[in-house]
Amino acid sequence: MASSGQGHARSWHQFQNAFRLATDSIRGHKLRSFLTLLGVIIGVASVIMVGAAIEGLGVYAEQSTAKAFGSESFLVAQIVATGRLSRREYFDKVKRNKPIRTTEARLLEAINGERVLYSPYRNHASDVKRDNQICEDTTIIGVAAGMVSIRDIGVVDGRFFTDQEDRSRAYVAVIGDTVRTTLFAGDTSPINQIVRIEGIEFTVIGVQERLGSAFGRDQDKSIYIPSTAFERMYGPGNGFAVFGRPKPGSGLNLQSALDETRVVLRTRFHAAPGQPDNFDTMTPDAIRGFIDQLLGMVAAIVVPVTCISLVVGGIVIMNIMLVSVTERTREIGVRKSLGARHGDIMMQILIEAVVLAVMGGALGLALGALVTIMLGKIFELSLHITMGYVILAIGVSSIVGVVSGWYPASRAAKLDPVVALRAE
């Protein structure tokens, strides 16, 4: 037991000496050490910033989806395009799936209306005008009055239209923030003002809260109008989507409400038992799953490419350590002639390489966090530094330090003391 304790004490003493020699060497060559660290610093900072951007994009996409789609709503339609369909799958669905029309929407309302909120959803791109101002390619959305609750639509000024206005085909509109800023300059209130859609005058009764952009599309360049007014302008069309949400107090959750909706539509469209639905559905979880899959693909490509800079930093450390070993050949010879063992020499060089890599990792982490915070504030971006990417960056930089220091350390430890003492 005593010999074991003495062995541990000796090992700890040797480690302290090796660490002290390594740090002295780093301090003795400050500029060279900093330039050596630079590759690791940039690599770690890049990983942190890329990770923050990917995580921030995911959070932003989920928040935007919740605002635009609704947190507890679902959608049914002939085809729901999520970006995953191939051309062949799309045309197969066109042949198999049935369009949802007014008859189906009324049937859903008649059977499930007491427990589930429903609203048709149709859209059309059109220019919106007010006097000499024009908002081009605005998305005109026809919905029922209940859509304000189904999709959690926030109205920051005025109100949403009512069931009575929907039934009477009233020409009233709730405009998005981009439409407001385009058509109504300065502090002019748009409420009770007139805008023209397809030459028809609509009275603005509300302004939707700002949603921002999602995947390059301006979600605020839109106008909600009653579905009946929409049909009056554009006709019945070839089908539309229907949004649904369980009514508060109904005892249904989202999945139960969707299941009841599917039962009605499968019966209506004569879907045989055991056969797939001959219509499409979508929930917020499906959207989030698609977003996570997309961001996962981005991370799988971008993060390894970013980590290459850490490998480059490791190569720089290895080269500098080889130079350092060459410079200290005589010193190593003296130490070995005085009794330093193979492990002592190797420990000194290896610790120096690891200390360089860890210092670079810590400085890179601080730089990456600082730049991420600054960019988030300057450009009002949602950037999130996560522990996973921090561990990845520090872990890779530490491994790089060990790997890059191993060969120079092994080379130094194998030097013949007699040959080393002759070196100039």
C-alpha positions as CSV (number, residue, x, y, z in Angstrom):
1,M,0.0,0.0,0.0
2,A,2.9,2.4,0.9
3,S,4.7,1.7,-2.3
4,S,1.4,2.3,-4.3
5,G,1.0,5.6,-2.5
6,Q,4.6,6.6,-3.3
7,G,4.1,5.6,-6.9
8,H,1.0,7.8,-7.2
9,A,2.9,10.7,-5.6
10,R,5.8,10.3,-7.9
11,S,3.5,10.2,-11.0
12,W,1.7,13.3,-9.8
13,H,5.1,15.1,-9.2
14,Q,6.3,14.1,-12.7
15,F,3.0,15.4,-14.2
16,Q,3.4,18.7,-12.4
17,N,7.0,19.1,-13.7
18,A,6.0,18.2,-17.2
19,F,3.1,20.6,-17.1
20,R,5.3,23.4,-15.7
21,L,7.9,22.8,-18.5
22,A,5.2,22.8,-21.1
23,T,3.6,26.1,-20.0
24,D,7.1,27.7,-19.7
25,S,7.8,26.7,-23.3
26,I,4.4,28.2,-24.4
27,R,5.1,31.5,-22.5
28,G,8.6,31.6,-23.9
29,H,7.3,31.7,-27.5
30,K,4.1,33.8,-27.2
31,L,3.8,34.9,-30.8
32,R,4.5,31.4,-32.1
33,S,2.0,29.9,-29.6
34,F,-0.7,32.4,-30.6
35,L,-0.3,31.7,-34.3
36,T,-0.4,28.0,-33.5
37,L,-3.6,28.5,-31.6
38,L,-5.2,30.6,-34.3
39,G,-6.3,27.6,-36.4
40,V,-8.0,25.9,-33.4
41,I,-9.6,29.2,-32.3
42,I,-11.1,29.8,-35.7
43,G,-12.2,26.1,-36.0
44,V,-14.0,26.0,-32.7
45,A,-15.6,29.5,-33.2
46,S,-16.9,28.3,-36.6
47,V,-18.4,25.2,-35.1
48,I,-20.1,27.2,-32.3
49,M,-21.5,29.8,-34.7
50,V,-22.7,27.2,-37.2
51,G,-24.3,25.2,-34.5
52,A,-26.0,28.3,-33.0
53,A,-27.3,29.2,-36.5
54,I,-28.7,25.7,-37.1
55,E,-30.4,25.6,-33.7
56,G,-31.6,29.1,-34.0
57,L,-33.1,28.3,-37.4
58,G,-34.9,25.4,-36.0
59,V,-36.4,27.4,-33.1
60,Y,-37.4,30.2,-35.5
61,A,-39.0,27.7,-37.9
62,E,-41.0,26.1,-35.1
63,Q,-42.1,29.5,-33.8
64,S,-43.1,30.6,-37.2
65,T,-44.9,27.4,-37.9
66,A,-46.8,27.7,-34.6
67,K,-47.9,31.2,-35.5
68,A,-48.8,30.4,-39.1
69,F,-50.3,26.9,-38.7
70,G,-51.5,27.0,-35.1
71,S,-50.2,25.0,-32.2
72,E,-53.2,22.6,-31.9
73,S,-54.7,22.6,-35.3
74,F,-54.7,20.1,-38.2
75,L,-55.3,20.2,-41.9
76,V,-57.0,17.9,-44.3
77,A,-56.8,18.4,-48.1
78,Q,-56.6,16.4,-51.3
79,I,-52.8,16.8,-51.3
80,V,-50.6,18.3,-48.6
81,A,-47.2,19.3,-50.1
82,T,-44.4,19.1,-47.5
83,G,-41.5,19.0,-49.9
84,R,-41.0,15.2,-49.5
85,L,-43.2,14.1,-52.4
86,S,-41.5,12.9,-55.6
87,R,-43.1,13.7,-58.9
88,R,-44.5,10.2,-59.2
89,E,-45.9,10.2,-55.6
90,Y,-47.6,13.5,-56.3
91,F,-49.4,12.3,-59.5
92,D,-50.4,9.0,-57.7
93,K,-52.1,11.1,-55.1
94,V,-53.8,13.2,-57.7
95,K,-55.3,10.0,-59.1
96,R,-56.2,8.4,-55.7
97,N,-57.1,11.3,-53.4
98,K,-60.5,13.0,-53.5
99,P,-60.8,16.8,-53.5
100,I,-62.6,18.4,-50.5
101,R,-65.3,20.7,-51.5
102,T,-68.1,22.7,-49.9
103,T,-70.3,19.5,-49.5
104,E,-67.5,17.8,-47.5
105,A,-66.9,20.9,-45.4
106,R,-70.6,21.2,-44.5
107,L,-70.8,17.4,-43.7
108,L,-67.9,17.8,-41.3
109,E,-69.5,20.7,-39.6
110,A,-72.9,18.9,-39.4
111,I,-71.4,15.8,-37.8
112,N,-68.5,17.0,-35.7
113,G,-69.3,20.8,-35.4
114,E,-70.2,20.6,-31.7
115,R,-66.8,19.2,-30.8
116,V,-64.4,20.4,-33.5
117,L,-63.9,23.9,-35.0
118,Y,-63.6,23.8,-38.8
119,S,-62.7,26.4,-41.5
120,P,-62.2,26.1,-45.2
121,Y,-58.9,27.5,-46.4
122,R,-58.4,28.8,-50.0
123,N,-55.8,31.3,-51.3
124,H,-55.1,33.2,-54.4
125,A,-52.3,35.7,-55.4
126,S,-53.5,39.1,-56.4
127,D,-52.5,42.7,-56.3
128,V,-54.1,44.9,-53.6
129,K,-54.5,48.6,-54.3
130,R,-55.3,51.7,-52.3
131,D,-55.4,55.0,-54.2
132,N,-52.0,55.1,-56.0
133,Q,-50.4,52.5,-53.7
134,I,-50.2,48.8,-54.7
135,C,-49.1,45.7,-52.9
136,E,-48.2,43.2,-55.6
137,D,-48.7,39.4,-55.4
138,T,-50.5,39.5,-52.1
139,T,-51.9,36.2,-50.8
140,I,-55.7,36.5,-50.5
141,I,-56.9,33.9,-48.0
142,G,-60.5,32.9,-47.8
143,V,-61.5,31.4,-44.4
144,A,-64.4,31.1,-41.9
145,A,-64.6,33.3,-38.9
146,G,-63.5,30.4,-36.7
147,M,-60.0,30.5,-38.3
148,V,-58.9,33.1,-35.8
149,S,-59.2,30.5,-33.0
150,I,-58.1,27.5,-35.0
151,R,-54.7,29.0,-36.1
152,D,-54.2,31.4,-33.1
153,I,-54.3,34.4,-35.4
154,G,-53.2,37.5,-33.4
155,V,-55.0,40.7,-34.3
156,V,-53.0,43.7,-33.0
157,D,-55.4,46.4,-34.3
158,G,-59.1,46.1,-34.9
159,R,-60.8,42.7,-35.0
160,F,-61.4,39.5,-37.1
161,F,-64.6,39.1,-39.0
162,T,-67.6,37.4,-37.5
163,D,-69.8,34.4,-38.5
164,Q,-72.5,36.9,-39.5
165,E,-70.1,38.7,-41.9
166,D,-69.0,35.4,-43.3
167,R,-72.6,34.2,-43.9
168,S,-73.5,37.5,-45.5
169,R,-70.5,37.4,-47.8
170,A,-69.3,40.8,-46.5
171,Y,-66.4,42.4,-48.2
172,V,-64.3,42.9,-45.0
173,A,-60.5,42.2,-44.7
174,V,-57.9,41.5,-42.0
175,I,-54.5,42.6,-43.5
176,G,-51.0,41.5,-42.7
177,D,-48.2,43.9,-41.6
178,T,-46.5,44.1,-45.0
179,V,-49.8,45.1,-46.6
180,R,-50.3,47.7,-43.9
181,T,-46.9,49.3,-44.3
182,T,-47.1,49.2,-48.1
183,L,-50.6,50.7,-48.5
184,F,-50.8,52.9,-45.4
185,A,-47.8,55.3,-45.0
186,G,-46.7,56.7,-41.7
187,D,-49.1,56.4,-38.7
188,T,-52.2,56.3,-40.8
189,S,-54.6,53.8,-39.2
190,P,-55.9,51.2,-41.8
191,I,-59.1,50.5,-39.8
192,N,-62.2,51.3,-41.7
193,Q,-60.2,52.2,-44.7
194,I,-60.9,50.9,-48.2
195,V,-58.6,48.6,-50.2
196,R,-59.4,47.1,-53.6
197,I,-58.9,43.4,-54.5
198,E,-59.8,42.4,-58.1
199,G,-61.5,45.8,-58.4
200,I,-63.8,45.1,-55.4
201,E,-63.8,47.4,-52.4
202,F,-63.0,45.8,-49.1
203,T,-63.2,47.5,-45.7
204,V,-60.2,46.9,-43.5
205,I,-61.4,45.8,-40.0
206,G,-58.2,44.4,-38.5
207,V,-54.4,44.1,-38.7
208,Q,-52.7,40.8,-38.1
209,E,-49.6,40.6,-35.8
210,R,-46.3,40.5,-37.5
211,L,-45.1,36.9,-38.4
212,G,-41.9,37.6,-40.3
213,S,-40.5,35.3,-43.1
214,A,-40.4,31.6,-43.2
215,F,-38.2,29.8,-45.8
216,G,-38.0,32.9,-47.9
217,R,-41.7,33.6,-47.9
218,D,-43.1,36.8,-46.4
219,Q,-46.0,35.6,-44.2
220,D,-47.2,39.2,-43.6
221,K,-48.0,39.8,-47.2
222,S,-51.5,38.4,-46.8
223,I,-55.1,39.3,-46.4
224,Y,-57.8,37.3,-44.7
225,I,-61.3,37.6,-46.1
226,P,-64.5,35.6,-45.5
227,S,-64.6,32.3,-47.4
228,T,-68.0,33.2,-48.9
229,A,-66.6,36.5,-50.3
230,F,-63.7,34.5,-51.7
231,E,-66.0,32.1,-53.5
232,R,-68.1,35.0,-54.7
233,M,-64.9,36.5,-56.3
234,Y,-63.1,33.4,-57.6
235,G,-65.8,30.7,-57.9
236,P,-66.1,27.3,-56.2
237,G,-62.7,26.0,-57.5
238,N,-61.6,22.4,-57.6
239,G,-61.4,21.8,-53.9
240,F,-59.7,23.4,-50.9
241,A,-58.1,22.6,-47.6
242,V,-59.9,22.4,-44.3
243,F,-58.4,23.4,-41.0
244,G,-59.7,21.9,-37.8
245,R,-59.1,22.1,-34.0
246,P,-60.8,20.6,-31.0
247,K,-63.2,23.0,-29.3
248,P,-62.3,24.0,-25.8
249,G,-64.2,21.9,-23.3
250,S,-65.0,19.2,-25.8
251,G,-62.7,16.7,-24.1
252,L,-60.9,16.0,-27.4
253,N,-57.2,16.4,-28.1
254,L,-55.7,17.1,-31.5
255,Q,-55.3,13.4,-32.5
256,S,-58.9,12.5,-31.4
257,A,-60.3,15.4,-33.4
258,L,-58.3,14.4,-36.4
259,D,-59.4,10.8,-36.1
260,E,-63.1,11.8,-36.0
261,T,-62.5,14.0,-39.0
262,R,-60.9,11.1,-40.9
263,V,-63.8,8.8,-40.1
264,V,-66.3,11.2,-41.7
265,L,-64.1,11.7,-44.8
266,R,-63.3,8.0,-45.2
267,T,-67.0,7.3,-45.1
268,R,-67.8,10.1,-47.5
269,F,-65.1,9.0,-50.0
270,H,-65.9,5.2,-49.6
271,A,-62.4,4.2,-48.4
272,A,-62.3,0.5,-47.8
273,P,-61.3,-0.9,-44.4
274,G,-57.6,-1.5,-44.2
275,Q,-56.9,0.8,-47.2
276,P,-55.0,4.1,-46.7
277,D,-56.9,7.5,-46.6
278,N,-57.8,8.8,-50.0
279,F,-57.0,12.4,-48.8
280,D,-54.1,13.9,-47.0
281,T,-53.7,15.2,-43.4
282,M,-51.1,17.3,-41.7
283,T,-50.4,18.2,-38.0
284,P,-47.8,20.6,-36.4
285,D,-45.8,17.5,-35.3
286,A,-45.5,16.5,-39.0
287,I,-44.2,19.9,-39.9
288,R,-41.8,20.0,-37.0
289,G,-40.6,16.5,-38.0
290,F,-40.0,17.7,-41.6
291,I,-38.1,20.8,-40.3
292,D,-36.0,18.7,-38.0
293,Q,-35.2,16.3,-40.8
294,L,-34.2,19.2,-43.1
295,L,-32.0,20.8,-40.4
296,G,-30.4,17.4,-39.6
297,M,-29.4,17.0,-43.2
298,V,-27.9,20.6,-43.2
299,A,-26.0,19.8,-39.9
300,A,-24.7,16.5,-41.3
301,I,-23.1,18.3,-44.2
302,V,-22.1,21.7,-42.7
303,V,-20.7,20.6,-39.3
304,P,-18.2,18.1,-40.6
305,V,-17.0,20.6,-43.2
306,T,-16.6,23.2,-40.4
307,C,-14.6,20.6,-38.3
308,I,-12.1,20.3,-41.1
309,S,-10.7,23.7,-39.9
310,L,-10.0,22.0,-36.5
311,V,-8.0,19.2,-38.4
312,V,-6.0,21.9,-40.1
313,G,-5.4,23.5,-36.7
314,G,-4.1,20.1,-35.5
315,I,-1.7,19.8,-38.4
316,V,-0.3,23.3,-37.5
317,I,0.1,22.2,-33.9
318,M,2.0,19.0,-35.0
319,N,4.3,21.0,-37.2
320,I,5.1,23.5,-34.5
321,M,5.7,20.7,-32.0
322,L,8.1,19.0,-34.4
323,V,10.0,22.3,-34.7
324,S,10.0,22.6,-30.9
325,V,11.4,19.0,-30.5
326,T,14.2,19.8,-33.0
327,E,15.0,23.1,-31.2
328,R,15.2,21.2,-27.8
329,T,17.1,18.2,-29.0
330,R,20.1,19.0,-26.7
331,E,17.8,19.8,-23.8
332,I,16.1,16.4,-24.2
333,G,19.5,14.7,-24.3
334,V,20.5,16.4,-21.0
335,R,17.3,15.3,-19.4
336,K,17.6,11.7,-20.5
337,S,21.3,11.6,-19.4
338,L,20.2,12.7,-16.0
339,G,17.7,9.9,-15.7
340,A,14.5,11.2,-17.4
341,R,12.6,8.2,-18.7
342,H,10.8,7.6,-22.0
343,G,7.4,8.4,-20.5
344,D,8.7,11.7,-18.9
345,I,9.9,13.1,-22.2
346,M,6.7,12.0,-24.0
347,M,4.5,13.5,-21.3
348,Q,6.2,16.9,-21.5
349,I,5.7,17.2,-25.3
350,L,2.2,15.7,-25.3
351,I,1.0,18.0,-22.5
352,E,2.3,21.0,-24.4
353,A,0.3,20.0,-27.5
354,V,-2.8,19.3,-25.5
355,V,-2.5,22.6,-23.5
356,L,-2.2,24.5,-26.8
357,A,-5.3,22.7,-28.2
358,V,-7.4,23.2,-25.1
359,M,-6.4,26.9,-24.8
360,G,-7.4,27.3,-28.5
361,G,-10.7,25.6,-27.8
362,A,-11.5,27.8,-24.8
363,L,-10.6,31.0,-26.7
364,G,-12.5,29.8,-29.8
365,L,-15.5,29.0,-27.6
366,A,-15.4,32.5,-26.1
367,L,-15.0,34.1,-29.5
368,G,-17.8,32.1,-31.1
369,A,-20.2,32.9,-28.2
370,L,-19.3,36.6,-28.4
371,V,-19.7,36.8,-32.2
372,T,-23.0,34.8,-32.0
373,I,-24.4,37.2,-29.4
374,M,-23.3,40.3,-31.4
375,L,-24.8,39.0,-34.6
376,G,-28.0,38.1,-32.9
377,K,-28.4,41.6,-31.5
378,I,-27.3,43.5,-34.6
379,F,-29.4,41.5,-37.1
380,E,-32.2,40.6,-34.6
381,L,-31.6,36.9,-35.3
382,S,-32.6,34.0,-33.1
383,L,-29.2,32.2,-32.4
384,H,-29.0,29.6,-29.7
385,I,-25.7,28.2,-28.4
386,T,-26.4,24.6,-27.3
387,M,-24.3,22.3,-25.1
388,G,-24.1,19.7,-27.8
389,Y,-22.1,21.9,-30.1
390,V,-20.0,23.2,-27.2
391,I,-19.0,19.6,-26.2
392,L,-18.4,18.8,-29.9
393,A,-16.1,21.7,-30.4
394,I,-14.1,21.3,-27.2
395,G,-14.0,17.5,-27.6
396,V,-12.7,17.6,-31.2
397,S,-10.1,20.3,-30.3
398,S,-8.9,18.1,-27.3
399,I,-8.6,15.0,-29.5
400,V,-6.8,17.1,-32.1
401,G,-4.3,18.1,-29.4
402,V,-3.7,14.5,-28.3
403,V,-3.4,13.2,-31.9
404,S,-1.2,16.1,-33.2
405,G,1.1,15.9,-30.1
406,W,1.5,12.1,-30.1
407,Y,4.0,11.8,-33.0
408,P,6.3,14.7,-31.9
409,A,6.2,13.4,-28.3
410,S,7.1,9.8,-29.5
411,R,9.9,11.1,-31.7
412,A,11.3,13.2,-28.8
413,A,11.1,10.2,-26.4
414,K,13.0,8.0,-28.8
415,L,16.0,10.3,-29.2
416,D,19.3,8.7,-28.3
417,P,20.8,10.8,-25.4
418,V,24.4,10.6,-26.8
419,V,23.2,11.8,-30.3
420,A,21.0,14.4,-28.7
421,L,23.9,15.9,-26.6
422,R,26.0,16.3,-29.7
423,A,23.2,18.5,-31.4
424,E,24.0,22.2,-31.7
